[in-house]
Amino acid sequence: MKESGQKKSYIKRKEVDQKIRKISNRIKSIESSIENTESKISEMDLIMSASNEVQDIDFYKKYEQFKQKLNLTIPEWEKLHNMLEKLRDERNSVF
């Protein structure tokens, strides 16, 4: 009976480890996206501050798209980070 309990524990740990890896990879991808988006926003901020008369409507549309993307991506990153913390806690407390 003890062996099957150990085997179940091993299988459960492997499942949790797999979820941790999957979420960690997703977090890395999102962090890269956030960094790129923030960089583009910063570049556009510099352009706008250097020239108060940017007339290109597409420029402002693109700027707003980057801001919206950032506003959607950060909460997803936070959610995944919370999930990762819970999985790590679960792994540490059970195993």
N, CA, C and O atoms as CSV, one atom per row, in Angstrom:
chain,resi,resn,atom,element,x,y,z
A,1,MET,N,N,0.826,-1.198,0.000
A,1,MET,CA,C,0.000,0.000,0.000
A,1,MET,C,C,0.867,1.259,0.000
A,1,MET,O,O,0.548,2.247,-0.661
A,2,LYS,N,N,1.976,1.206,0.756
A,2,LYS,CA,C,2.837,2.374,0.842
A,2,LYS,C,C,3.459,2.694,-0.511
A,2,LYS,O,O,3.618,3.863,-0.862
A,3,GLU,N,N,3.815,1.648,-1.281
A,3,GLU,CA,C,4.392,1.884,-2.588
A,3,GLU,C,C,3.423,2.602,-3.522
A,3,GLU,O,O,3.822,3.499,-4.265
A,4,SER,N,N,2.167,2.214,-3.486
A,4,SER,CA,C,1.215,2.870,-4.376
A,4,SER,C,C,1.023,4.334,-3.958
A,4,SER,O,O,0.807,5.199,-4.806
A,5,GLY,N,N,1.100,4.607,-2.655
A,5,GLY,CA,C,1.030,5.988,-2.177
A,5,GLY,C,C,2.220,6.788,-2.656
A,5,GLY,O,O,2.081,7.948,-3.043
A,6,GLN,N,N,3.397,6.169,-2.632
A,6,GLN,CA,C,4.599,6.839,-3.123
A,6,GLN,C,C,4.520,7.049,-4.632
A,6,GLN,O,O,4.943,8.080,-5.154
A,7,LYS,N,N,3.970,6.050,-5.320
A,7,LYS,CA,C,3.843,6.163,-6.770
A,7,LYS,C,C,2.854,7.268,-7.123
A,7,LYS,O,O,3.103,8.045,-8.045
A,8,LYS,N,N,1.742,7.349,-6.407
A,8,LYS,CA,C,0.764,8.409,-6.640
A,8,LYS,C,C,1.387,9.775,-6.366
A,8,LYS,O,O,1.169,10.734,-7.107
A,9,SER,N,N,2.161,9.845,-5.295
A,9,SER,CA,C,2.829,11.096,-4.943
A,9,SER,C,C,3.819,11.496,-6.039
A,9,SER,O,O,3.917,12.669,-6.402
A,10,TYR,N,N,4.548,10.512,-6.558
A,10,TYR,CA,C,5.507,10.776,-7.627
A,10,TYR,C,C,4.790,11.286,-8.880
A,10,TYR,O,O,5.223,12.255,-9.504
A,11,ILE,N,N,3.698,10.627,-9.235
A,11,ILE,CA,C,2.927,11.025,-10.415
A,11,ILE,C,C,2.358,12.425,-10.223
A,11,ILE,O,O,2.407,13.251,-11.134
A,12,LYS,N,N,1.817,12.689,-9.033
A,12,LYS,CA,C,1.260,14.015,-8.738
A,12,LYS,C,C,2.347,15.089,-8.833
A,12,LYS,O,O,2.124,16.165,-9.388
A,13,ARG,N,N,3.527,14.779,-8.283
A,13,ARG,CA,C,4.632,15.738,-8.330
A,13,ARG,C,C,5.035,16.024,-9.772
A,13,ARG,O,O,5.302,17.172,-10.127
A,14,LYS,N,N,5.078,14.988,-10.600
A,14,LYS,CA,C,5.423,15.169,-12.010
A,14,LYS,C,C,4.381,16.037,-12.715
A,14,LYS,O,O,4.732,16.884,-13.537
A,15,GLU,N,N,3.110,15.829,-12.397
A,15,GLU,CA,C,2.047,16.641,-12.995
A,15,GLU,C,C,2.189,18.110,-12.585
A,15,GLU,O,O,2.057,19.008,-13.416
A,16,VAL,N,N,2.457,18.341,-11.311
A,16,VAL,CA,C,2.623,19.711,-10.815
A,16,VAL,C,C,3.857,20.347,-11.452
A,16,VAL,O,O,3.825,21.512,-11.848
A,17,ASP,N,N,4.949,19.574,-11.550
A,17,ASP,CA,C,6.168,20.090,-12.184
A,17,ASP,C,C,5.917,20.477,-13.640
A,17,ASP,O,O,6.432,21.487,-14.121
A,18,GLN,N,N,5.123,19.668,-14.334
A,18,GLN,CA,C,4.800,19.964,-15.731
A,18,GLN,C,C,3.994,21.255,-15.833
A,18,GLN,O,O,4.245,22.075,-16.716
A,19,LYS,N,N,3.026,21.439,-14.934
A,19,LYS,CA,C,2.234,22.673,-14.929
A,19,LYS,C,C,3.117,23.880,-14.627
A,19,LYS,O,O,2.964,24.942,-15.230
A,20,ILE,N,N,4.040,23.701,-13.688
A,20,ILE,CA,C,4.960,24.785,-13.326
A,20,ILE,C,C,5.800,25.181,-14.539
A,20,ILE,O,O,5.968,26.368,-14.818
A,21,ARG,N,N,6.327,24.192,-15.259
A,21,ARG,CA,C,7.135,24.496,-16.452
A,21,ARG,C,C,6.304,25.211,-17.509
A,21,ARG,O,O,6.761,26.179,-18.117
A,22,LYS,N,N,5.086,24.732,-17.726
A,22,LYS,CA,C,4.223,25.330,-18.745
A,22,LYS,C,C,3.909,26.789,-18.405
A,22,LYS,O,O,3.995,27.660,-19.271
A,23,ILE,N,N,3.550,27.052,-17.162
A,23,ILE,CA,C,3.232,28.418,-16.741
A,23,ILE,C,C,4.483,29.294,-16.762
A,23,ILE,O,O,4.420,30.457,-17.162
A,24,SER,N,N,5.612,28.744,-16.335
A,24,SER,CA,C,6.869,29.506,-16.353
A,24,SER,C,C,7.229,29.931,-17.777
A,24,SER,O,O,7.657,31.062,-18.004
A,25,ASN,N,N,7.054,29.026,-18.721
A,25,ASN,CA,C,7.338,29.365,-20.121
A,25,ASN,C,C,6.380,30.433,-20.635
A,25,ASN,O,O,6.786,31.333,-21.370
A,26,ARG,N,N,5.128,30.336,-20.254
A,26,ARG,CA,C,4.145,31.342,-20.672
A,26,ARG,C,C,4.491,32.703,-20.072
A,26,ARG,O,O,4.378,33.728,-20.743
A,27,ILE,N,N,4.913,32.708,-18.806
A,27,ILE,CA,C,5.308,33.950,-18.138
A,27,ILE,C,C,6.495,34.589,-18.869
A,27,ILE,O,O,6.511,35.799,-19.092
A,28,LYS,N,N,7.481,33.775,-19.239
A,28,LYS,CA,C,8.643,34.312,-19.964
A,28,LYS,C,C,8.217,34.945,-21.287
A,28,LYS,O,O,8.711,36.007,-21.667
A,29,SER,N,N,7.307,34.289,-21.973
A,29,SER,CA,C,6.815,34.814,-23.246
A,29,SER,C,C,6.090,36.144,-23.041
A,29,SER,O,O,6.299,37.093,-23.796
A,30,ILE,N,N,5.249,36.206,-22.031
A,30,ILE,CA,C,4.502,37.433,-21.743
A,30,ILE,C,C,5.448,38.548,-21.311
A,30,ILE,O,O,5.271,39.699,-21.708
A,31,GLU,N,N,6.450,38.217,-20.501
A,31,GLU,CA,C,7.417,39.228,-20.071
A,31,GLU,C,C,8.152,39.818,-21.269
A,31,GLU,O,O,8.404,41.021,-21.320
A,32,SER,N,N,8.491,38.976,-22.219
A,32,SER,CA,C,9.148,39.461,-23.435
A,32,SER,C,C,8.218,40.393,-24.215
A,32,SER,O,O,8.642,41.435,-24.716
A,33,SER,N,N,6.968,40.009,-24.307
A,33,SER,CA,C,5.981,40.847,-24.996
A,33,SER,C,C,5.802,42.187,-24.284
A,33,SER,O,O,5.723,43.231,-24.931
A,34,ILE,N,N,5.739,42.155,-22.966
A,34,ILE,CA,C,5.595,43.385,-22.180
A,34,ILE,C,C,6.801,44.295,-22.402
A,34,ILE,O,O,6.643,45.498,-22.610
A,35,GLU,N,N,8.001,43.725,-22.359
A,35,GLU,CA,C,9.210,44.522,-22.567
A,35,GLU,C,C,9.212,45.174,-23.946
A,35,GLU,O,O,9.540,46.352,-24.082
A,36,ASN,N,N,8.847,44.402,-24.963
A,36,ASN,CA,C,8.809,44.955,-26.329
A,36,ASN,C,C,7.766,46.059,-26.444
A,36,ASN,O,O,8.025,47.103,-27.043
A,37,THR,N,N,6.611,45.834,-25.882
A,37,THR,CA,C,5.541,46.826,-25.948
A,37,THR,C,C,5.935,48.098,-25.204
A,37,THR,O,O,5.731,49.203,-25.707
A,38,GLU,N,N,6.502,47.943,-23.998
A,38,GLU,CA,C,6.951,49.113,-23.239
A,38,GLU,C,C,8.032,49.879,-23.991
A,38,GLU,O,O,8.065,51.109,-23.960
A,39,SER,N,N,8.905,49.158,-24.660
A,39,SER,CA,C,9.961,49.799,-25.436
A,39,SER,C,C,9.365,50.621,-26.584
A,39,SER,O,O,9.787,51.751,-26.827
A,40,LYS,N,N,8.396,50.054,-27.278
A,40,LYS,CA,C,7.751,50.778,-28.377
A,40,LYS,C,C,7.011,52.011,-27.867
A,40,LYS,O,O,7.050,53.070,-28.493
A,41,ILE,N,N,6.346,51.869,-26.739
A,41,ILE,CA,C,5.633,53.010,-26.148
A,41,ILE,C,C,6.623,54.101,-25.762
A,41,ILE,O,O,6.365,55.282,-25.994
A,42,SER,N,N,7.750,53.718,-25.177
A,42,SER,CA,C,8.775,54.700,-24.795
A,42,SER,C,C,9.324,55.435,-26.009
A,42,SER,O,O,9.516,56.651,-25.975
A,43,GLU,N,N,9.576,54.690,-27.081
A,43,GLU,CA,C,10.065,55.320,-28.313
A,43,GLU,C,C,9.046,56.326,-28.844
A,43,GLU,O,O,9.399,57.428,-29.266
A,44,MET,N,N,7.795,55.930,-28.814
A,44,MET,CA,C,6.743,56.819,-29.316
A,44,MET,C,C,6.568,58.029,-28.397
A,44,MET,O,O,6.292,59.132,-28.867
A,45,ASP,N,N,6.728,57.823,-27.097
A,45,ASP,CA,C,6.675,58.948,-26.157
A,45,ASP,C,C,7.767,59.965,-26.477
A,45,ASP,O,O,7.528,61.172,-26.441
A,46,LEU,N,N,8.966,59.475,-26.791
A,46,LEU,CA,C,10.074,60.367,-27.144
A,46,LEU,C,C,9.760,61.145,-28.411
A,46,LEU,O,O,10.027,62.344,-28.500
A,47,ILE,N,N,9.202,60.465,-29.373
A,47,ILE,CA,C,8.841,61.145,-30.626
A,47,ILE,C,C,7.813,62.236,-30.352
A,47,ILE,O,O,7.924,63.345,-30.874
A,48,MET,N,N,6.812,61.920,-29.531
A,48,MET,CA,C,5.768,62.907,-29.233
A,48,MET,C,C,6.320,64.074,-28.424
A,48,MET,O,O,5.899,65.215,-28.618
A,49,SER,N,N,7.254,63.803,-27.524
A,49,SER,CA,C,7.802,64.895,-26.717
A,49,SER,C,C,8.745,65.773,-27.531
A,49,SER,O,O,8.880,66.964,-27.253
A,50,ALA,N,N,9.394,65.195,-28.531
A,50,ALA,CA,C,10.308,65.960,-29.371
A,50,ALA,C,C,9.552,66.807,-30.388
A,50,ALA,O,O,10.033,67.854,-30.822
A,51,SER,N,N,8.391,66.354,-30.752
A,51,SER,CA,C,7.608,67.071,-31.752
A,51,SER,C,C,6.172,67.166,-31.277
A,51,SER,O,O,5.421,66.193,-31.336
A,52,ASN,N,N,5.806,68.321,-30.817
A,52,ASN,CA,C,4.441,68.522,-30.325
A,52,ASN,C,C,3.414,68.490,-31.444
A,52,ASN,O,O,2.209,68.495,-31.192
A,53,GLU,N,N,3.884,68.457,-32.653
A,53,GLU,CA,C,2.966,68.543,-33.778
A,53,GLU,C,C,2.946,67.270,-34.608
A,53,GLU,O,O,2.918,67.335,-35.837
A,54,VAL,N,N,2.961,66.117,-33.958
A,54,VAL,CA,C,2.822,64.864,-34.695
A,54,VAL,C,C,1.390,64.819,-35.219
A,54,VAL,O,O,0.432,64.774,-34.446
A,55,GLN,N,N,1.262,64.831,-36.523
A,55,GLN,CA,C,-0.058,64.923,-37.147
A,55,GLN,C,C,-0.589,63.575,-37.629
A,55,GLN,O,O,-1.762,63.467,-37.988
A,56,ASP,N,N,0.241,62.570,-37.642
A,56,ASP,CA,C,-0.119,61.276,-38.207
A,56,ASP,C,C,-1.122,60.551,-37.315
A,56,ASP,O,O,-0.785,60.117,-36.214
A,57,ILE,N,N,-2.345,60.425,-37.793
A,57,ILE,CA,C,-3.400,59.776,-37.014
A,57,ILE,C,C,-3.081,58.290,-36.793
A,57,ILE,O,O,-3.430,57.724,-35.757
A,58,ASP,N,N,-2.422,57.669,-37.764
A,58,ASP,CA,C,-2.034,56.260,-37.616
A,58,ASP,C,C,-1.029,56.075,-36.478
A,58,ASP,O,O,-1.034,55.058,-35.785
A,59,PHE,N,N,-0.181,57.068,-36.303
A,59,PHE,CA,C,0.785,57.035,-35.202
A,59,PHE,C,C,0.048,56.951,-33.869
A,59,PHE,O,O,0.389,56.131,-33.017
A,60,TYR,N,N,-0.947,57.785,-33.694
A,60,TYR,CA,C,-1.711,57.791,-32.442
A,60,TYR,C,C,-2.543,56.525,-32.270
A,60,TYR,O,O,-2.719,56.038,-31.153
A,61,LYS,N,N,-3.052,55.996,-33.376
A,61,LYS,CA,C,-3.797,54.733,-33.303
A,61,LYS,C,C,-2.881,53.603,-32.850
A,61,LYS,O,O,-3.241,52.792,-31.997
A,62,LYS,N,N,-1.701,53.571,-33.437
A,62,LYS,CA,C,-0.733,52.533,-33.075
A,62,LYS,C,C,-0.307,52.695,-31.611
A,62,LYS,O,O,-0.169,51.712,-30.884
A,63,TYR,N,N,-0.107,53.926,-31.199
A,63,TYR,CA,C,0.260,54.215,-29.810
A,63,TYR,C,C,-0.820,53.685,-28.861
A,63,TYR,O,O,-0.510,53.041,-27.859
A,64,GLU,N,N,-2.070,53.956,-29.178
A,64,GLU,CA,C,-3.184,53.477,-28.340
A,64,GLU,C,C,-3.280,51.958,-28.359
A,64,GLU,O,O,-3.624,51.350,-27.346
A,65,GLN,N,N,-2.983,51.344,-29.486
A,65,GLN,CA,C,-3.000,49.889,-29.563
A,65,GLN,C,C,-1.943,49.279,-28.644
A,65,GLN,O,O,-2.196,48.288,-27.960
A,66,PHE,N,N,-0.759,49.884,-28.640
A,66,PHE,CA,C,0.297,49.394,-27.751
A,66,PHE,C,C,-0.109,49.546,-26.282
A,66,PHE,O,O,0.127,48.654,-25.467
A,67,LYS,N,N,-0.717,50.677,-25.962
A,67,LYS,CA,C,-1.162,50.905,-24.577
A,67,LYS,C,C,-2.232,49.880,-24.180
A,67,LYS,O,O,-2.203,49.339,-23.075
A,68,GLN,N,N,-3.165,49.625,-25.084
A,68,GLN,CA,C,-4.212,48.647,-24.800
A,68,GLN,C,C,-3.628,47.252,-24.642
A,68,GLN,O,O,-4.028,46.496,-23.757
A,69,LYS,N,N,-2.690,46.923,-25.497
A,69,LYS,CA,C,-2.035,45.615,-25.404
A,69,LYS,C,C,-1.362,45.455,-24.042
A,69,LYS,O,O,-1.463,44.408,-23.402
A,70,LEU,N,N,-0.685,46.496,-23.620
A,70,LEU,CA,C,-0.015,46.469,-22.324
A,70,LEU,C,C,-1.039,46.320,-21.191
A,70,LEU,O,O,-0.820,45.562,-20.245
A,71,ASN,N,N,-2.147,47.042,-21.294
A,71,ASN,CA,C,-3.187,46.972,-20.261
A,71,ASN,C,C,-3.856,45.599,-20.189
A,71,ASN,O,O,-4.383,45.223,-19.142
A,72,LEU,N,N,-3.839,44.862,-21.272
A,72,LEU,CA,C,-4.395,43.511,-21.274
A,72,LEU,C,C,-3.369,42.466,-20.843
A,72,LEU,O,O,-3.717,41.463,-20.219
A,73,THR,N,N,-2.125,42.706,-21.175
A,73,THR,CA,C,-1.073,41.721,-20.931
A,73,THR,C,C,-0.632,41.683,-19.468
A,73,THR,O,O,-0.362,40.608,-18.934
A,74,ILE,N,N,-0.558,42.825,-18.828
A,74,ILE,CA,C,-0.089,42.870,-17.432
A,74,ILE,C,C,-1.003,42.068,-16.500
A,74,ILE,O,O,-0.491,41.303,-15.682
A,75,PRO,N,N,-2.330,42.205,-16.584
A,75,PRO,CA,C,-3.176,41.381,-15.708
A,75,PRO,C,C,-3.024,39.876,-15.972
A,75,PRO,O,O,-3.113,39.066,-15.049
A,76,GLU,N,N,-2.795,39.513,-17.233
A,76,GLU,CA,C,-2.567,38.100,-17.548
A,76,GLU,C,C,-1.275,37.617,-16.882
A,76,GLU,O,O,-1.223,36.519,-16.326
A,77,TRP,N,N,-0.243,38.448,-16.948
A,77,TRP,CA,C,1.035,38.127,-16.302
A,77,TRP,C,C,0.845,37.960,-14.793
A,77,TRP,O,O,1.377,37.025,-14.195
A,78,GLU,N,N,0.086,38.869,-14.184
A,78,GLU,CA,C,-0.175,38.791,-12.743
A,78,GLU,C,C,-0.925,37.510,-12.386
A,78,GLU,O,O,-0.602,36.845,-11.402
A,79,LYS,N,N,-1.923,37.173,-13.190
A,79,LYS,CA,C,-2.709,35.961,-12.961
A,79,LYS,C,C,-1.824,34.717,-13.036
A,79,LYS,O,O,-1.914,33.833,-12.184
A,80,LEU,N,N,-0.976,34.653,-14.050
A,80,LEU,CA,C,-0.080,33.508,-14.190
A,80,LEU,C,C,0.927,33.436,-13.055
A,80,LEU,O,O,1.262,32.348,-12.585
A,81,HIS,N,N,1.410,34.587,-12.614
A,81,HIS,CA,C,2.341,34.603,-11.489
A,81,HIS,C,C,1.673,34.056,-10.225
A,81,HIS,O,O,2.287,33.298,-9.473
A,82,ASN,N,N,0.435,34.436,-9.998
A,82,ASN,CA,C,-0.305,33.919,-8.843
A,82,ASN,C,C,-0.504,32.412,-8.957
A,82,ASN,O,O,-0.362,31.691,-7.970
A,83,MET,N,N,-0.829,31.938,-10.140
A,83,MET,CA,C,-0.989,30.503,-10.360
A,83,MET,C,C,0.322,29.768,-10.094
A,83,MET,O,O,0.333,28.701,-9.480
A,84,LEU,N,N,1.412,30.344,-10.558
A,84,LEU,CA,C,2.727,29.736,-10.360
A,84,LEU,C,C,3.068,29.655,-8.880
A,84,LEU,O,O,3.568,28.634,-8.408
A,85,GLU,N,N,2.799,30.722,-8.154
A,85,GLU,CA,C,3.053,30.726,-6.705
A,85,GLU,C,C,2.263,29.617,-6.010
A,85,GLU,O,O,2.801,28.911,-5.157
A,86,LYS,N,N,0.992,29.465,-6.372
A,86,LYS,CA,C,0.146,28.432,-5.763
A,86,LYS,C,C,0.656,27.041,-6.083
A,86,LYS,O,O,0.676,26.167,-5.217
A,87,LEU,N,N,1.071,26.831,-7.333
A,87,LEU,CA,C,1.608,25.528,-7.712
A,87,LEU,C,C,2.901,25.219,-6.959
A,87,LEU,O,O,3.113,24.090,-6.516
A,88,ARG,N,N,3.747,26.207,-6.819
A,88,ARG,CA,C,4.994,25.993,-6.069
A,88,ARG,C,C,4.700,25.700,-4.599
A,88,ARG,O,O,5.337,24.842,-3.988
A,89,ASP,N,N,3.731,26.419,-4.039
A,89,ASP,CA,C,3.331,26.144,-2.656
A,89,ASP,C,C,2.774,24.733,-2.518
A,89,ASP,O,O,3.082,24.014,-1.568
A,90,GLU,N,N,1.947,24.357,-3.487
A,90,GLU,CA,C,1.368,23.012,-3.474
A,90,GLU,C,C,2.472,21.958,-3.550
A,90,GLU,O,O,2.465,20.978,-2.805
A,91,ARG,N,N,3.405,22.173,-4.449
A,91,ARG,CA,C,4.497,21.221,-4.603
A,91,ARG,C,C,5.326,21.120,-3.329
A,91,ARG,O,O,5.705,20.024,-2.917
A,92,ASN,N,N,5.604,22.248,-2.712
A,92,ASN,CA,C,6.430,22.250,-1.508
A,92,ASN,C,C,5.703,21.676,-0.289
A,92,ASN,O,O,6.327,21.059,0.573
A,93,SER,N,N,4.400,21.876,-0.219
A,93,SER,CA,C,3.672,21.420,0.962
A,93,SER,C,C,3.321,19.933,0.876
A,93,SER,O,O,3.251,19.258,1.903
A,94,VAL,N,N,3.104,19.426,-0.308
A,94,VAL,CA,C,2.685,18.036,-0.468
A,94,VAL,C,C,3.881,17.113,-0.607
A,94,VAL,O,O,3.855,15.974,-0.141
A,95,PHE,N,N,4.912,17.600,-1.238
A,95,PHE,CA,C,6.028,16.706,-1.541
A,95,PHE,C,C,7.178,17.032,-0.655
A,95,PHE,O,O,8.228,16.395,-0.746
